[in-house]
């Protein structure tokens, strides 16, 4: 009877050790899987961030180009208006110069 009890205890201890080893192996596998999944998620997030960053940069460049073109058009229009004003005053200025020279 005593030997049966010792054998049962030994068997139970052995079974417990096997279960612990199996649990350790399972935990190690779960950790490896979680690390692999985490790295994949991190890489996906980085890829997405690079993609979004590139898209935002391109959008910003397009907006800057549109503003530059609008500013250039406005400057050209203002230049043209100033030129027309100057040309319209040129004739009067020439007449005034001639009048002053003749009046002397």
Long-range contacts (C-beta under 8 A, 24 or more apart in sequence): none
